[in-house]
Amino acid sequence: MPTVPLSSIATVRMGVTLRGRDATRPDPNGSCYLVQISDLENDGTFRNENFARFEPNEPVNSSLFLRTGDILFPNRGTRTAAVVMTHAAKNILAGAQFFVLSRKTTEVIPAYLAWTLRTSEAARYFSSRRKGTLVQTLQRFHLEDFPVPLPSLEVQQAILKIDDLEREARALESRLAERRATHLEKSLLKAAHQA
């Protein structure tokens, strides 16, 4: 399967840096929303889709607002929790702890590109390139150089479908394990009371 550098299929930019001590102070009536690292799960989904609202203390260039299909990728820490923006809401910003990827070509599906960034192969690639002792950081050029396997759109769709099915299977297994544990506990408690 051919691989291409990520920079050939997507642009990479930093999230926004808003200056001032209270630049992103929550404001329930704020005109903007801010995506934070804590909003992401490692599996490429959002833990929390009620992003914090705030009112910027300076004008924000409209090109910095996230668009549907943009991919968020943490540039600090060791997580490879790439997630695709699917929200219709406007005025959503990603903080400076993210890289924001926007595809350049229709030859790649955003969800597939995000999936490649969450693979164990990607984790090894980024792990060997992060720098820092207290907080590990990743340089933009390392992300841009990441080799992305680029099969046909049909194969990309098939990979995403299988990945979705696997995620559903894991969720079902987790719920089943919880029910088994609950049932076993009830049975043991009943036995304890009857003894």
N, C-alpha and C positions, 0 to 999 in steps of 0.2 A: 504494500500500500504506500503510495507516495506521501511524503511529509513536506510541509511548507513552514517557514517561519511564521509565527503568529502575526508579525508586523505586515505580512503580505496580504492578510485577509481581514485585519482589524486595526483600527487606530487605538492607541493607548494614551490616556491622560490621567493626571492626578485628580482626586476629588477636590472639593473647594476648601480653601483656608480662609476663614472669616476672622478678621482681626478684632481685637478687643476682648476684655475679660468676660463680658457677658454676651458675646457675639451670637452664641447659640443657646442662650437661656430659654428654657421652655416657656411658651406663651400660648395658652389654649385658643387665643384668637389670632395667632400669627398667620401670615400669608404664605409661609413656606413650610415644607416638611424636611426633616433630616433623617437619612438612613444611617444607622450606627452598626458597628460590629455585632453588638448584642442582639440585633434584629435578625441575624442569619443563623441558620442551622448548617451543619457540615454537609448535609445531603443535597444542598442546592435549593432549599426552600426557605421561606421566611418564618422565623419563630414568631415574630410580631409584625403584623402589617399595619398597625396603627402607629405610624411613624410620628416621632415627636414634632409638634408644631412649634415654630419660633418666628420671630420677626427680625430679619437681618438689620444690622445697624449701618449698612452701607448698600448701595445699589448692586444687584447681582446681574451679571451678564446673562442674557437668556440662553446663550449657548451652553451654559453650565448645568442647566436643568436636565434631569435624566429623561430619556425617551424610551418608549416601549422597545424592547429588544436589546437595550444596553446591558452589559454584563458587569457586575461588581465583583472585584477580586481584592481581598485584603492584602495590603503591602507591608503590614507589621504583624509580628507574631509568627506562628507556625501553621496556621490554618490554611487550607486550600478550599475554602467554602465559596466557590464561584456560584453566583446566582443571577438569573435573568430577570430584568424588570418587566413585569407584565401589567403594571398598574396603569389605569387610565387617568389617575389624578395628575394635576399639573403642579408645577412649582416644587418638585421633589429634588433635593440635592443629596449628594453623597459626600461625606466628610473626607478630610485629607488622609484618613487611614485606608482609603480605597484607591485602587486603580479603576478607571472606568473604560471599558472596551466597547467600541462601536464597530460593527462589521462594515467592511468596505465592499463586499461582494455578496451576491446571492448564492454563491457556490457553497456557503457554509450556513447552517442553521444555528442561530444564537444558542439555543439549548444544547446543541451538540458541542459547540465550542466550550460552553461552560462545563459540560460533562467531562471533556478531555482534561480540563484544568483541575478536576476533582479526583482524577484517577491516581492510583498508587504510583504509576510511572511519573506523573507530574509532581507528586509529593516528593519523590526522590530527587527529581531535577531541581526543584526549588530549594529543598533542604541543603543541597550541596552549594547553593549560591547565596543563601541568606547570610547577612553579616550582623554582628552585634552580640553583646554579652547579656545585658539586661533585657533589651527588647531587640529581637531580630528583625531586620528590615530587608526588603527586596528592592533592588534597583529596577527601574523601568526597562532598561535595555535587556535585562535577563528575561523579563516577561515577553518582550518583543521577539527575542531569539528562540523562545520555546518552540520546539518542533511539533507541529500539529498534524496528525494523520488525517488526510483529507480524501475519504472515499466519496462515492456518488451520493447525491441527495437521498436516493432510495435507501442506501445502506445507512446513512446517518439517521433517517427516520426509523429504520428497523432497530438500530442500536438504542435509540431513545425509548422505543416501545418496550423493548426487553428490560431496559433499566427501570422504567415505570412499573412493569409487572414485578420485578424483583423488589422494589421498594414496597409495593402493596403486600407482597408475600411476607416481607420482614415485619410489617405492621400487624398483619394477621397473626403471625407466630408470636409476636410480643403480647397481643391481646389474649391469645390462647394460653400462653404461659402464665399470665396474670390470673386467668380464670381457674387454671389448674391449681395454682398456689392458694387461691381463696377457697376452693373446694376442699383441698387437703387440710387447710387450717380448720375449717368448719368440722370436718370429719374427726380430726384429732381432738378438738375441743369437746365434741360430743362424747368421744371415748373417754376423755379425762373426767367429764362430769358423771359418766355412768359407772366409773370404776369405784 
